[in-house]
Amino acid sequence: MIRGKNFEGYLDPTVCGAMISISRKKKEKLNKLLRAIFNLCEVAGFQIQGRIVLLDKETGKVWR
């Protein structure tokens, strides 16, 4: 799906809205995980110095 259009090229606002909602939920899940990691490091007296790369086992998406 490209820019809210279906595979035939017609606008499909229902599916587009659903995809945006799913994407938003995934990002919220990632943000919660990152906050937990940063808080855990703070409590343990550590600081993250580099990039954290995460792989979503469910979707296979790599978050950098």
N, C-alpha and C positions, 0 to 999 in steps of 0.2 A: 504494500500500500504506500503510495507516494502522495504526500500533502493532502490527505483526506479523500483521496480518490480510490475507487475500487480498481480491480484489475482490468475492467472494461473502459476505464477512464472517466467514469461518472463520479460526481461528488457523493460521498457516503458519510454524512455527519454522525450517524449513530455509531458506526464502527470506529470512526476517527475519535469520537469522544471516549469510547471504551478503551481504545489503545492509549490515549492520553492518561486516563484514570489508572490503568495498569502500570504505566511507566512512572507515574507520580508515586504510587504505592511502593514500587521497587526502590525508588530513590529515597523515600522516607525510611524504608527498612535499612538501606545502606547508611543513611545519616545516623540512625540510632546505633548501629554497630560501630561506626567511627567514633561517636561520642563516648560509647562505652570503652573502646580501646584507649582513647585519650585520657579518660578519667582513671582507668586502671593504671596507666603509666604514671599519671600524676600521683596517685596514692602510693604507688610502689617506689616513687622517687626516680623515675626514668623520664627521658624525653626522646621523642621520635626525631631522628635526624634525616631520614631519607623518605623516599616515596613508599607508600603502602600499596601493594597490588593485591586485589582480591578477586577470586574466581567464584561466581555464583554456580554452585553445583547443580541447581535446578535448571538453569537456562544456558549455562556455559558461557555467560557474558563475563568479560574481564573488566573490572573497574580499576582504573588507574588514577 
